[in-house]
């Protein structure tokens, strides 16, 4: 009887640990939900301040980092991109001109040794900036395309 109770307790503990790990693989904010696939982690909790929300995700094997930021900025996406580009150039980044993609604007950037891409989108009240940096931009794009579920589809790119 003792062995049965021990085995049952061990199985329940294993199920609870697996359930906890599965729950930890979901990032949920007021603006989106994102299920993290294998290899992706969230190194720190969701950051929120003054109406802004920021999430940092990483894939160590792919050497890729993704950030998703939503801010109370009532600017069109192109203006948000243009202002950010100015700041990036001042900080020494090489930055492309914004390119329209649906209602979003894409900007590629680099500063040795990093390279990446920014996606700027706005719903008129909030602006979002999604940044993918690292060795494999495709890994970040795929993760977002397959797993990002926006609360407001106008606030995020339609494609990555």
C-alpha positions as CSV (number, residue, x, y, z in Angstrom):
1,X,0.0,0.0,0.0
2,X,2.9,2.4,0.8
3,X,4.4,1.8,-2.6
4,X,1.1,2.6,-4.3
5,X,0.7,5.8,-2.4
6,X,4.3,6.8,-3.1
7,X,3.9,6.0,-6.8
8,X,0.6,8.0,-6.9
9,X,2.1,11.0,-5.2
10,X,5.1,10.8,-7.5
11,X,2.9,10.7,-10.6
12,X,0.8,13.6,-9.3
13,X,3.9,15.7,-8.6
14,X,5.2,14.9,-12.1
15,X,1.8,16.0,-13.6
16,X,1.8,19.2,-11.6
17,X,5.4,20.0,-12.7
18,X,4.6,19.4,-16.3
19,X,1.5,21.5,-16.0
20,X,3.5,24.3,-14.4
21,X,6.1,24.2,-17.2
22,X,3.3,24.3,-19.8
23,X,1.7,27.4,-18.1
24,X,5.1,29.1,-17.9
25,X,5.4,28.8,-21.7
26,X,2.6,31.3,-22.3
27,X,3.2,35.1,-22.2
28,X,-0.1,37.0,-21.7
29,X,-0.6,40.8,-21.7
30,X,-3.6,43.1,-22.2
31,X,-2.5,43.4,-25.8
32,X,-1.5,39.9,-26.9
33,X,-0.9,36.3,-25.9
34,X,2.1,34.4,-27.1
35,X,2.7,30.7,-26.6
36,X,6.5,30.1,-26.5
37,X,7.6,27.1,-28.6
38,X,10.4,24.9,-27.7
39,X,13.8,26.7,-27.4
40,X,12.2,30.1,-26.6
41,X,12.3,31.5,-23.1
42,X,11.2,34.7,-21.4
43,X,14.3,35.7,-19.3
44,X,12.3,38.2,-17.2
45,X,8.7,39.0,-16.4
46,X,6.6,41.3,-18.5
47,X,7.6,44.9,-17.8
48,X,4.9,47.6,-17.4
49,X,5.3,51.3,-16.7
50,X,3.3,54.4,-17.5
51,X,0.9,52.5,-19.7
52,X,3.7,50.8,-21.7
53,X,4.2,47.0,-21.8
54,X,7.4,45.3,-22.9
55,X,8.2,41.6,-23.3
56,X,11.7,40.2,-24.0
57,X,12.1,36.7,-25.5
58,X,15.2,34.8,-26.5
59,X,16.3,31.6,-28.2
60,X,19.8,30.8,-27.1
61,X,20.4,28.1,-29.7
62,X,19.4,30.4,-32.6
63,X,21.1,33.4,-30.9
64,X,18.0,35.5,-31.4
65,X,16.2,38.0,-29.2
66,X,12.7,39.3,-29.8
67,X,11.1,42.3,-28.0
68,X,7.5,43.3,-28.1
69,X,6.7,46.8,-26.8
70,X,3.3,48.5,-26.8
71,X,3.1,52.2,-25.8
72,X,0.5,54.8,-25.4
73,X,1.7,56.8,-28.4
74,X,-1.1,58.2,-30.7
75,X,1.2,58.5,-33.7
76,X,0.7,56.8,-37.1
77,X,3.1,53.9,-37.6
78,X,5.2,55.8,-40.1
79,X,5.8,58.6,-37.7
80,X,6.7,56.2,-34.9
81,X,9.2,54.6,-37.3
82,X,10.7,57.9,-38.4
83,X,11.2,59.2,-34.8
84,X,12.8,55.9,-33.8
85,X,15.1,55.9,-36.8
86,X,16.3,59.3,-35.8
87,X,17.2,58.1,-32.3
88,X,18.9,55.0,-33.6
89,X,21.0,57.0,-36.0
90,X,22.1,59.3,-33.2
91,X,23.1,56.1,-31.2
92,X,25.3,55.0,-34.1
93,X,23.1,52.4,-35.8
94,X,23.0,52.0,-39.6
95,X,19.3,52.1,-40.4
96,X,17.2,51.7,-43.5
97,X,14.4,53.9,-44.5
98,X,10.9,52.7,-43.4
99,X,9.2,50.3,-45.8
100,X,5.4,49.9,-45.8
101,X,4.1,46.4,-45.2
102,X,0.3,46.5,-44.9
103,X,-0.4,49.0,-42.1
104,X,3.1,48.4,-40.6
105,X,6.5,49.8,-41.4
106,X,9.7,47.8,-41.4
107,X,13.1,49.1,-40.6
108,X,16.3,47.1,-40.9
109,X,19.2,48.1,-38.7
110,X,22.8,47.1,-37.7
111,X,25.5,48.1,-35.4
112,X,28.4,45.7,-35.1
113,X,28.0,42.9,-34.2
114,X,24.2,43.1,-34.1
115,X,21.7,43.3,-36.9
116,X,17.9,43.2,-36.8
117,X,14.5,44.4,-37.9
118,X,11.9,46.6,-36.3
119,X,8.1,46.4,-37.1
120,X,6.2,49.6,-36.3
121,X,2.4,49.4,-36.1
122,X,-0.3,51.7,-34.6
123,X,-4.0,51.6,-34.0
124,X,-4.2,55.4,-33.5
125,X,-4.1,55.2,-29.7
126,X,-1.3,52.8,-29.1
127,X,1.9,52.0,-31.0
128,X,3.8,48.7,-31.1
129,X,7.4,48.1,-31.9
130,X,8.5,44.5,-32.4
131,X,12.3,44.0,-32.7
132,X,14.0,40.9,-33.9
133,X,17.8,40.8,-33.4
134,X,20.5,38.2,-33.7
135,X,21.9,35.6,-35.9
136,X,18.6,34.2,-37.1
137,X,16.0,36.8,-37.9
138,X,14.0,34.0,-39.6
139,X,13.7,32.1,-36.3
140,X,12.1,35.2,-34.6
141,X,9.8,35.9,-37.6
142,X,8.6,32.2,-37.5
143,X,8.0,32.2,-33.8
144,X,5.9,35.4,-34.0
145,X,4.0,34.4,-37.1
146,X,3.1,31.0,-35.6
147,X,2.4,32.1,-31.9
148,X,1.5,35.8,-31.5
149,X,-2.2,36.2,-30.9
150,X,-3.1,40.0,-30.7
151,X,-6.1,41.3,-28.8
152,X,-6.3,44.1,-31.4
153,X,-5.2,43.0,-34.8
154,X,-4.6,46.6,-35.9
155,X,-1.9,47.0,-33.3
156,X,0.4,44.3,-34.8
157,X,1.8,43.4,-38.2
158,X,-0.3,41.1,-40.4
159,X,2.8,39.2,-41.5
160,X,6.4,38.7,-40.4
